[in-house]
Amino acid sequence: MNAPASIPLDRAAAPTPADLSITIRDERFNRETKPRRWWAGDPFGTAWHNALSATFPRGEAFFIEAVKAHRDGAGPKLEAEIRAFVKQEINHTREHIAFNKLAEDAGYDIKAIDRRVGELLALTKGRPEILNLAATMALEHYTAMMAHEFLANPRHFESADAEVRDMWRWHAVEEIEHKGVAFDTWNHATRDWSKWRRWKVRNLMMLVVTGRFFKNRWEDSLNLLAQDGITGWKARWGLLRYLAVSPGIVRRIFPAWLAYFRPGFHPWDHDDRALIGRYEGEFADALLPAE
């Protein structure tokens, strides 16, 4: 394991914490392990997380390009944010490629999900790049909301394979750390826009993203459940119960999703770095100072 590089972000503008640092944790998971097939503890959690992970390699590459496309003219603080964001997302892509191979080795066919993501991203090629950034900002809010919930509520992975759980927790920590980068890049890129235009485009894109996100992940999860022989109402009710009841990640993130629409919203309105500290306390060896 390589010692991580820590990039301090000296940002004075509220509400981003002035002492926030983004840490590059170059960790690797799921290379030699062969956990049981239902590594989230049950088929419904496994299907949901497999469906999520299958989108990440192409999705995170899209995030990187959308943010980098708007870095011109950024000040030193935002430049540091973007560099750290890119490094973290590259590592996340690598680890989800490994996780997706784990899923395929366990017998799941997830290639159709990857193809659909590729087709959807191809549709963005001709549209204004600022809309790609708006979509990235909305999706980064989703990853930050789920990351907070994964770390705050151990029930999500209490029955999971230990190394799989550690991979998702590692990813969650870094999503929390860089949750403001796409948003700050948006503020930089739209600095000449009116507040009303910013608010309108940001929120309309969140509504579009939300509809597509849940429609596609729901269909992908049902497809994966069918591969486990779970179909019909049993599949639909089981998945709905997992998402909305217990552990209920969709129900639990709803207040944070709603907050996105508030005028003046910023991802760091809620400082949840204590969750990062909890992780770092358990994985101190991953945080040795870089030489």
C-alpha positions in Angstrom: 0.0 0.0 0.0 1.4 3.4 -1.0 1.3 6.2 1.5 -1.3 8.8 0.5 -0.6 12.3 -0.6 -2.5 15.0 1.2 -3.5 18.1 -0.6 -4.5 21.0 1.7 -7.2 23.3 0.4 -6.7 26.7 1.9 -10.2 28.0 1.1 -11.5 31.0 3.0 -15.0 31.3 1.4 -17.7 29.8 3.6 -19.2 27.3 3.9 -16.3 25.1 2.8 -14.2 24.3 5.9 -11.0 26.4 5.7 -8.9 23.5 7.0 -10.2 20.9 4.7 -7.7 18.5 3.1 -8.3 16.0 0.3 -6.2 12.9 0.9 -5.2 10.6 -1.9 -5.5 7.0 -0.5 -3.9 4.7 -3.0 -5.6 1.5 -1.7 -6.4 -1.7 -3.6 -9.2 -4.2 -2.9 -10.7 -7.4 -4.2 -7.7 -8.7 -6.1 -7.3 -12.2 -4.5 -10.5 -12.6 -2.6 -13.5 -14.8 -3.6 -16.3 -13.8 -1.3 -19.7 -15.5 -1.2 -22.0 -14.5 -4.0 -24.2 -12.2 -2.0 -21.5 -10.0 -0.5 -23.9 -7.1 0.6 -25.5 -9.6 2.9 -28.6 -10.4 0.7 -29.4 -10.5 -3.0 -31.2 -7.1 -3.0 -28.3 -5.2 -1.6 -25.9 -7.1 -3.8 -27.9 -6.3 -6.9 -28.1 -2.6 -6.0 -24.4 -2.2 -5.3 -23.4 -4.2 -8.4 -25.7 -1.9 -10.5 -24.1 1.2 -9.0 -20.5 -0.1 -9.4 -21.1 -1.1 -13.0 -21.7 2.6 -13.8 -18.7 4.0 -12.1 -15.8 3.4 -14.6 -17.5 5.3 -17.4 -19.3 7.7 -15.1 -16.3 8.8 -13.2 -14.3 9.4 -16.4 -17.2 11.6 -17.4 -17.0 13.5 -14.1 -13.3 14.1 -14.5 -13.7 15.5 -18.0 -16.7 17.7 -17.1 -14.8 19.3 -14.2 -11.5 19.7 -16.1 -13.3 21.4 -19.0 -14.1 24.3 -16.7 -10.8 24.8 -14.8 -9.5 27.6 -17.0 -9.1 30.8 -15.0 -9.6 29.0 -11.7 -7.6 30.3 -8.7 -5.0 28.2 -6.9 -7.4 26.8 -4.4 -9.8 25.5 -7.0 -6.9 24.2 -9.1 -5.8 22.2 -6.0 -9.3 20.9 -5.6 -9.6 19.8 -9.2 -6.2 18.0 -9.1 -7.1 16.1 -5.9 -10.6 15.3 -7.3 -9.1 13.8 -10.5 -6.6 11.7 -8.6 -9.2 10.3 -6.3 -11.6 9.6 -9.1 -9.0 7.8 -11.1 -8.3 5.5 -8.1 -12.1 4.9 -7.7 -12.4 3.9 -11.3 -9.5 1.4 -10.9 -11.1 -0.2 -7.9 -14.5 -0.5 -9.3 -13.1 -2.2 -12.4 -11.7 -4.7 -10.0 -15.0 -5.0 -8.1 -16.9 -5.4 -11.4 -14.6 -8.3 -12.3 -15.4 -9.8 -9.0 -19.1 -9.6 -9.8 -18.5 -11.2 -13.2 -16.4 -13.9 -11.7 -19.3 -14.7 -9.4 -21.5 -15.2 -12.4 -23.2 -11.8 -12.9 -23.5 -10.3 -16.4 -23.0 -6.6 -15.9 -21.8 -5.7 -19.4 -25.3 -4.6 -20.5 -25.2 -1.9 -17.8 -21.8 -0.6 -19.0 -23.1 -0.5 -22.6 -26.1 1.5 -21.6 -24.0 4.0 -19.7 -21.8 4.4 -22.7 -24.8 5.0 -24.9 -26.2 7.6 -22.6 -22.9 9.4 -22.3 -22.6 9.4 -26.1 -25.7 11.6 -26.2 -23.9 14.3 -24.2 -21.3 14.9 -26.9 -23.1 17.6 -28.8 -24.6 19.6 -25.9 -23.0 22.5 -24.1 -20.2 21.4 -21.8 -21.7 23.5 -18.9 -24.7 21.0 -18.9 -22.2 18.1 -18.4 -20.9 20.0 -15.4 -24.4 20.5 -14.1 -25.1 16.8 -14.4 -21.8 16.0 -12.7 -22.6 18.3 -9.8 -26.0 16.6 -9.3 -24.5 13.1 -9.5 -21.7 14.1 -7.1 -24.4 15.1 -4.7 -25.8 11.6 -5.0 -22.5 10.0 -4.3 -21.9 12.3 -1.3 -25.4 11.5 0.1 -24.9 7.8 -0.2 -21.4 8.0 1.1 -22.6 9.8 4.2 -25.2 7.1 4.8 -22.9 4.2 4.2 -20.5 5.5 6.8 -23.1 6.7 9.3 -25.2 3.6 9.3 -23.2 0.3 9.6 -26.4 -1.7 8.8 -25.7 -1.2 5.1 -22.7 -3.5 5.1 -23.0 -5.3 8.5 -23.3 -8.7 6.7 -21.0 -8.0 3.8 -17.7 -9.5 2.9 -15.1 -7.6 4.9 -12.9 -6.5 2.0 -15.9 -5.5 -0.1 -17.2 -3.4 2.8 -13.8 -1.8 3.2 -13.7 -0.8 -0.5 -17.1 0.9 -0.3 -16.2 2.7 2.9 -12.9 3.9 1.4 -14.8 5.2 -1.6 -17.3 6.8 0.6 -14.7 8.7 2.6 -13.2 10.2 -0.5 -16.6 11.2 -1.9 -17.3 13.1 1.2 -13.9 14.8 1.1 -14.4 16.1 -2.5 -18.1 16.6 -2.4 -17.8 20.4 -3.0 -15.4 20.3 -6.0 -17.8 20.0 -8.8 -20.1 22.5 -7.1 -17.3 25.0 -6.7 -16.2 24.5 -10.3 -19.8 25.2 -11.3 -19.8 28.4 -9.3 -16.5 29.4 -11.0 -17.8 28.5 -14.5 -21.1 30.3 -14.1 -19.7 33.3 -12.2 -21.1 35.7 -14.8 -24.6 34.1 -14.6 -27.4 35.6 -12.6 -28.3 33.8 -9.3 -31.7 32.9 -10.8 -30.2 31.3 -13.9 -27.7 29.3 -11.8 -30.4 28.1 -9.4 -32.8 27.2 -12.3 -30.3 25.2 -14.4 -28.8 23.5 -11.3 -32.2 22.3 -10.1 -33.7 21.3 -13.4 -30.6 19.2 -14.0 -31.0 17.5 -10.6 -34.6 16.6 -11.5 -33.5 15.1 -14.8 -30.7 13.2 -13.2 -32.9 11.9 -10.4 -35.4 10.5 -12.8 -32.8 8.7 -15.0 -30.7 7.6 -12.0 -33.5 5.7 -10.2 -35.2 4.4 -13.4 -31.9 2.9 -14.7 -30.6 1.6 -11.4 -34.0 0.0 -10.7 -34.1 -1.7 -14.0 -30.4 -2.8 -13.7 -31.0 -4.2 -10.2 -34.0 -6.2 -11.3 -32.0 -7.6 -14.2 -29.3 -8.7 -11.8 -31.9 -10.2 -9.4 -33.3 -12.2 -12.3 -29.8 -13.6 -12.7 -30.2 -14.9 -9.2 -33.6 -16.4 -10.1 -35.5 -13.7 -8.2 -38.2 -12.2 -10.4 -41.7 -10.7 -10.4 -43.2 -9.2 -7.3 -40.7 -10.9 -5.1 -37.9 -9.0 -6.8 -39.8 -5.7 -6.9 -40.9 -5.8 -3.3 -37.6 -7.0 -2.0 -35.7 -4.2 -3.8 -38.2 -1.6 -2.7 -38.0 -2.8 0.9 -34.2 -2.7 0.8 -34.1 0.9 -0.6 -37.0 2.4 1.3 -37.4 0.5 4.5 -34.4 -1.4 5.8 -31.7 -0.3 5.6 -33.6 2.2 3.5 -30.9 4.3 1.8 -33.3 6.2 -0.4 -35.6 7.1 2.5 -32.6 8.2 4.5 -31.0 10.5 1.9 -34.3 12.2 1.0 -33.7 15.2 3.3 -30.2 15.8 1.9 -31.6 15.5 -1.7 -34.3 18.1 -0.9 -31.7 20.5 0.5 -30.1 20.7 -2.9 -33.0 22.8 -4.2 -32.6 25.5 -1.5 -31.3 28.9 -2.8 -27.8 29.3 -1.6 -27.2 25.6 -1.1 -23.6 24.3 -0.8 -22.5 20.7 -0.2 -20.5 21.8 2.8 -23.6 23.3 4.5 -23.4 20.0 6.4 -19.9 19.3 7.7 -19.6 15.5 8.1 -15.9 15.2 8.4 -16.3 13.3 11.6 -17.3 10.3 9.5 -13.9 10.6 7.8 -12.2 10.7 11.2 -13.9 7.5 12.2 -12.6 5.7 9.2 -9.1 7.1 9.6 -9.0 6.0 13.2 -9.7 2.4 12.0 -7.3 2.5 9.1 -4.4 4.5 10.6 -1.8 2.6 8.5 -3.3 4.1 5.4 -2.6 7.6 6.6 1.1 7.6 7.2 2.7 10.9 6.1 4.0 10.8 2.5 7.8 10.8 2.4 
